[in-house]
Amino acid sequence: MRRVLWALVVLQALLPLCAVAADEKVLLELNSVESADNRCRVSFVIENKSEAAIESLKLDLVAFSTDGGILRRLITEMGPVYAAKTMVRVFLIDSECRQIGAILVNDVTACAPGEPGGCLGGLGLSSRVKTMRLYK
C-alpha cells in the first residue's frame, strides 16, 4: 500500500511538468521562404490549439544573417487567429533569403486577450526551412 501511495505522490509531482511541455497553445511554424524583388517573403503557419480566439498577436522578430549578425527587426501582426484554427501569414523582410540564417521571436509586444508574457510562454516554434532556424 505504501508503494502505491508513493507512486501516486511521484505521479502527482510529475504531472505538472508534463503539462508545461503540452501547454503550447499557439504553434508558429516558419513554413517557407522565397525571394521577391531583392527581399525575402517568409510564410508562417499559425495553429491556435485553444478554444479561445486571439484578436491580436504582435511579434517582435529579429532576422539574423548566416554569420550571426542582426539584419533586420520587424513587428508582425499574426492575428486574428480564430479558436481551434490554422492560418497562414506572409511577410516581406528587406534582405535576400540566402542571407538569413535565423529568425528570433524576440518578444510578444501585444496579445489580446491576455498578457504578452503569457503568450510568449505558450508559443511553440518550429521551422520547415532547413537553412533557417526559428527560436525564442
C-alpha positions in Angstrom: 0.0 0.0 0.0 2.9 2.3 0.8 4.3 1.8 -2.7 1.0 2.6 -4.3 0.8 5.8 -2.3 4.4 6.7 -3.0 3.8 6.1 -6.8 0.7 8.4 -6.6 2.7 11.2 -4.9 5.5 10.9 -7.5 3.0 10.9 -10.4 1.2 13.9 -8.9 4.6 15.8 -8.8 5.5 14.9 -12.4 2.1 15.7 -14.0 2.6 19.5 -13.9 5.9 19.1 -15.6 4.2 17.2 -18.5 1.5 19.8 -18.6 4.1 22.6 -19.1 5.5 20.7 -22.2 2.0 20.4 -23.6 1.0 24.0 -22.7 1.9 25.3 -26.1 -1.4 26.9 -27.1 -0.2 28.5 -30.3 2.2 26.8 -32.7 4.2 29.0 -35.1 5.9 27.3 -38.0 8.3 29.0 -40.4 6.9 27.2 -43.4 8.6 28.6 -46.5 10.8 31.4 -47.8 11.1 32.7 -51.3 12.9 35.6 -53.0 10.8 38.5 -54.2 12.5 41.6 -55.7 15.7 41.5 -53.5 13.5 40.8 -50.5 12.6 37.6 -48.7 8.9 36.5 -48.5 8.5 34.4 -45.3 5.4 32.4 -44.8 4.3 31.3 -41.3 1.7 28.8 -40.3 -0.1 29.6 -37.0 -2.1 27.0 -35.3 -4.3 28.1 -32.4 -4.9 25.0 -30.4 -7.0 26.7 -27.8 -10.7 27.2 -27.7 -10.3 31.0 -27.5 -9.8 33.3 -30.4 -6.7 35.5 -30.5 -7.6 39.0 -31.6 -4.1 40.3 -31.8 -0.7 38.6 -31.6 2.2 41.1 -32.4 5.6 39.5 -32.5 8.9 41.4 -32.4 11.0 39.4 -34.9 14.8 39.8 -35.5 16.4 38.3 -38.6 20.0 37.2 -38.2 22.4 36.7 -41.1 24.1 33.4 -41.7 27.2 34.7 -39.8 25.1 35.7 -36.7 24.8 39.5 -37.3 21.5 41.2 -37.0 20.0 42.0 -40.4 16.5 43.3 -39.7 14.0 43.8 -37.0 10.2 43.9 -37.6 7.0 43.9 -35.7 4.5 41.5 -37.2 0.7 41.1 -36.6 -0.1 37.4 -36.7 -3.7 37.9 -35.5 -6.5 37.5 -35.6 -6.4 33.7 -35.2 -9.7 32.0 -34.7 -10.2 29.4 -32.0 -9.0 25.9 -33.0 -8.0 27.2 -36.4 -4.8 27.2 -38.5 -3.9 30.3 -40.5 -1.1 31.5 -42.8 0.6 34.8 -42.6 3.2 36.2 -45.1 5.7 39.0 -44.5 8.5 40.6 -46.5 11.9 41.1 -45.0 14.2 43.6 -46.7 17.0 41.2 -47.3 17.7 38.3 -49.6 16.6 34.9 -48.3 20.1 33.4 -48.7 21.4 36.0 -46.3 19.0 35.0 -43.4 20.2 32.2 -41.2 17.8 32.5 -38.3 14.7 34.4 -37.0 14.4 35.2 -33.3 11.0 35.8 -31.7 12.4 38.5 -29.5 9.2 39.3 -27.7 5.4 39.4 -27.9 4.5 43.1 -28.0 0.7 42.6 -28.0 -1.5 39.7 -27.1 -5.3 40.1 -26.9 -6.9 38.7 -25.0 -4.1 38.0 -22.5 -0.8 39.2 -21.4 2.2 39.4 -23.8 4.4 37.4 -21.4 1.8 34.6 -21.1 1.5 34.4 -24.9 5.3 34.2 -25.3 5.4 31.3 -22.8 2.6 29.5 -24.7 4.2 29.9 -28.1 5.6 26.7 -29.7 8.1 27.2 -32.6 9.3 25.1 -35.5 10.9 25.6 -38.9 10.4 23.6 -42.1 13.1 25.6 -43.7 16.3 23.6 -43.2 18.6 26.5 -43.6 16.7 28.9 -41.3 16.2 28.5 -37.5 13.2 29.9 -35.7 13.6 30.3 -32.0 12.8 32.4 -28.9 
